[in-house]
């Protein structure tokens, strides 16, 4: 079992920045990849960015060049630095831990990000 707790969401003006954090606990040794997803009202949950145990990253096209995912294996945390935020980035952001190559997936409770003037 893996438990995930997100933090760092909030209200920010367009063009601003936020840094999300996700702290993992429990069977953290079993975590392969970690990822951030988001879900806007009326839309499906989508992958934002992922990072492997070795540090390889993947980003959805809409956030490339603006968001950066990073991982601290020693502290069992993953971060999402979000710059140049746009109103369309408004969503609930979820942290996900992938275990045993996807055999098990664990989710955090989500954190709200609102980009508005």
SULQUICOR-V739212 format. One record per residue. RES is the residue in three letters. D_CENTER is the distance of its C-alpha to the mean C-alpha in Angstrom with 2 decimals. Layout:
RES_D_CENTER / RES_D_CENTER
This chain:
UNK_19.05 / UNK_15.65 / UNK_14.42 / UNK_10.95 / UNK_10.91 / UNK_8.37 / UNK_10.11 / UNK_10.65 / UNK_10.75 / UNK_14.14 / UNK_16.65 / UNK_17.09 / UNK_19.70 / UNK_19.34 / UNK_19.08 / UNK_17.44 / UNK_14.44 / UNK_11.76 / UNK_9.72 / UNK_6.93 / UNK_7.53 / UNK_7.33 / UNK_10.87 / UNK_12.28 / UNK_15.95 / UNK_18.63 / UNK_19.17 / UNK_16.65 / UNK_19.16 / UNK_18.53 / UNK_14.86 / UNK_14.81 / UNK_11.53 / UNK_7.97 / UNK_5.24 / UNK_2.47 / UNK_5.58 / UNK_7.70 / UNK_11.31 / UNK_14.01 / UNK_17.41 / UNK_19.55 / UNK_17.12 / UNK_15.56 / UNK_11.95 / UNK_10.72 / UNK_8.55 / UNK_6.91 / UNK_6.63 / UNK_7.63 / UNK_9.73 / UNK_12.90 / UNK_14.85 / UNK_16.97 / UNK_14.46 / UNK_14.71 / UNK_12.01 / UNK_11.71 / UNK_10.73 / UNK_11.85 / UNK_15.06 / UNK_14.50 / UNK_12.02 / UNK_13.90 / UNK_15.58 / UNK_13.63 / UNK_10.04 / UNK_9.76 / UNK_7.47 / UNK_9.59 / UNK_10.58 / UNK_13.52 / UNK_15.22 / UNK_17.98 / UNK_16.00 / UNK_13.62 / UNK_10.58 / UNK_7.46 / UNK_6.75 / UNK_5.62 / UNK_9.16 / UNK_10.03 / UNK_13.78 / UNK_16.42 / UNK_14.66 / UNK_16.54 / UNK_17.51 / UNK_16.06 / UNK_12.49 / UNK_13.37 / UNK_11.52 / UNK_10.00 / UNK_6.21 / UNK_5.67 / UNK_4.61 / UNK_7.24 / UNK_9.91 / UNK_12.58 / UNK_16.04 / UNK_19.32 / UNK_18.12 / UNK_16.73 / UNK_19.60 / UNK_17.43 / UNK_13.91 / UNK_12.55 / UNK_10.26 / UNK_9.55 / UNK_11.50 / UNK_9.15 / UNK_9.51 / UNK_11.54 / UNK_11.34 / UNK_14.84 / UNK_16.31 / UNK_20.05 / UNK_23.27
